Amino acid sequence: MKPAKRRNKRYTPRQVRTPLIVGAQLVLGPLERIVDQIANDGTVDVSDRGTPVFQDGDGGWHDTAAALEGVVWHLEMFCARHDRALPLQPLRQLHACLKYMIPITETLLAELQAALPVLQRAMALGDPDDQVSILRQARIKEQLEQQGIIHE
């Protein structure tokens, strides 16, 4: 038997990435609660003006359709950067339903319940630096839209 060959290159440990489990829960947790509320009660929380709203982890209330649009955009950028396909169509449909006050069907609800764990996993296992970069890109896009430089 031959003796084992010596390794020519030096061992350098790879950097360990911490999973974004908490970050993914902060982003997608409110969405899961909205879907659960629709499934259980058939209702959504609304503002005094009748706009669908949700409560974040800090207790603040936000426009659901606008926040959902941001989440969809973030996930689309994630898919584009990594050449991955994620089930985003149910989120797009939910956004349209909440924005234009269209009834949410049981089929859409089932699709959302199937898609959310897939999205949660993709976000949780994503690279933290990449997620921050996408968030920074989203903020730049929002500023450009507010200044009228670009349009949706």
C-alpha positions as CSV (number, residue, x, y, z in Angstrom):
1,M,0.0,0.0,0.0
2,K,1.3,3.4,-0.9
3,P,1.8,6.0,1.7
4,A,-0.7,8.9,1.8
5,K,0.2,11.9,-0.3
6,R,1.0,15.1,1.5
7,R,-1.3,18.0,0.9
8,N,0.4,20.7,-1.1
9,K,-1.8,23.6,-0.2
10,R,-2.2,24.9,3.3
11,Y,-5.5,24.4,5.1
12,T,-7.5,27.6,5.6
13,P,-10.9,27.3,7.2
14,R,-13.8,28.8,5.4
15,Q,-15.7,31.6,7.0
16,V,-18.9,30.3,8.7
17,R,-22.0,32.2,7.7
18,T,-24.6,32.5,10.4
19,P,-28.1,31.7,9.1
20,L,-30.6,34.6,8.9
21,I,-33.3,32.7,10.8
22,V,-34.2,35.6,12.9
23,G,-34.0,38.1,10.0
24,A,-36.2,35.9,7.9
25,Q,-38.7,35.6,10.7
26,L,-38.7,39.4,11.2
27,V,-39.5,39.9,7.5
28,L,-41.8,37.1,6.8
29,G,-43.4,36.6,10.2
30,P,-45.9,39.4,9.8
31,L,-46.8,38.0,6.4
32,E,-47.4,34.6,7.9
33,R,-49.6,36.2,10.6
34,I,-51.6,38.0,7.9
35,V,-52.1,34.7,6.0
36,D,-53.1,32.9,9.2
37,Q,-55.6,35.6,10.1
38,I,-57.2,35.4,6.7
39,A,-57.3,31.5,6.9
40,N,-58.8,31.5,10.4
41,D,-61.1,34.6,10.5
42,G,-61.4,35.6,6.8
43,T,-60.4,39.1,7.9
44,V,-57.4,41.5,7.7
45,D,-56.7,44.4,10.0
46,V,-57.5,47.8,8.5
47,S,-56.8,51.4,9.3
48,D,-59.5,54.0,10.0
49,R,-59.5,54.7,6.2
50,G,-60.1,51.0,5.4
51,T,-56.5,50.4,4.2
52,P,-55.2,46.9,5.1
53,V,-52.4,47.3,7.8
54,F,-50.2,45.0,9.8
55,Q,-48.4,45.3,13.1
56,D,-44.6,44.8,13.0
57,G,-42.5,43.4,15.8
58,D,-42.0,46.8,17.4
59,G,-45.7,47.5,17.6
60,G,-45.8,50.0,14.7
61,W,-48.6,49.7,12.1
62,H,-47.8,49.7,8.3
63,D,-49.6,49.6,5.0
64,T,-49.8,45.9,4.1
65,A,-49.9,46.3,0.4
66,A,-46.9,48.6,0.3
67,A,-44.8,46.4,2.6
68,L,-45.8,43.3,0.6
69,E,-44.7,45.1,-2.6
70,G,-41.3,45.7,-1.0
71,V,-41.0,42.1,0.1
72,V,-41.8,40.8,-3.4
73,W,-39.3,43.2,-4.9
74,H,-36.6,42.0,-2.5
75,L,-37.3,38.4,-3.3
76,E,-37.3,39.1,-7.0
77,M,-33.9,40.7,-6.7
78,F,-32.7,37.7,-4.7
79,C,-34.0,35.3,-7.5
80,A,-32.3,37.5,-10.2
81,R,-29.0,37.6,-8.4
82,H,-28.8,33.9,-7.7
83,D,-30.7,32.5,-10.8
84,R,-33.2,30.8,-8.5
85,A,-36.9,30.4,-8.9
86,L,-39.1,31.0,-5.8
87,P,-42.9,30.8,-5.6
88,L,-43.5,34.5,-5.8
89,Q,-46.8,34.5,-7.8
90,P,-49.0,33.9,-4.7
91,L,-47.4,36.9,-3.1
92,R,-48.0,39.1,-6.1
93,Q,-51.6,38.0,-6.2
94,L,-52.0,38.7,-2.5
95,H,-50.5,42.2,-3.1
96,A,-53.0,42.9,-5.8
97,C,-55.9,41.6,-3.7
98,L,-54.9,43.8,-0.7
99,K,-54.1,46.9,-2.8
100,Y,-57.3,46.8,-4.9
101,M,-59.6,45.2,-2.3
102,I,-60.2,42.0,-4.3
103,P,-61.5,38.9,-2.4
104,I,-58.8,36.4,-1.5
105,T,-59.8,32.9,-2.8
106,E,-59.1,29.6,-1.0
107,T,-56.9,28.5,-3.8
108,L,-54.7,31.6,-3.3
109,L,-54.6,31.0,0.4
110,A,-53.5,27.4,-0.1
111,E,-50.8,28.6,-2.5
112,L,-49.6,31.1,0.0
113,Q,-49.5,28.6,2.8
114,A,-47.4,26.3,0.5
115,A,-45.1,29.1,-0.6
116,L,-44.3,30.7,2.7
117,P,-42.1,27.9,4.1
118,V,-40.1,27.8,0.8
119,L,-39.5,31.6,1.0
120,Q,-38.7,31.4,4.7
121,R,-36.0,28.8,4.0
122,A,-34.5,30.7,1.1
123,M,-34.3,33.9,3.2
124,A,-32.9,32.1,6.3
125,L,-30.2,30.4,4.3
126,G,-29.2,33.5,2.3
127,D,-25.9,35.3,2.6
128,P,-26.3,38.1,5.2
129,D,-24.1,40.5,3.1
130,D,-26.2,39.8,0.0
131,Q,-29.4,40.4,1.9
132,V,-28.1,43.8,3.2
133,S,-27.0,44.7,-0.3
134,I,-30.5,44.0,-1.7
135,L,-32.0,46.0,1.1
136,R,-29.6,48.9,0.3
137,Q,-30.6,48.6,-3.4
138,A,-34.3,48.7,-2.4
139,R,-33.7,51.9,-0.4
140,I,-31.9,53.6,-3.3
141,K,-34.8,52.6,-5.6
142,E,-37.3,54.1,-3.2
143,Q,-35.4,57.3,-3.0
144,L,-35.2,57.5,-6.8
145,E,-39.0,56.9,-7.0
146,Q,-39.7,59.6,-4.4
147,Q,-37.6,62.1,-6.4
148,G,-39.5,61.2,-9.6
149,I,-36.3,60.0,-11.3
150,I,-37.7,56.5,-12.0
151,H,-41.3,55.2,-12.0
152,E,-42.7,51.8,-11.0
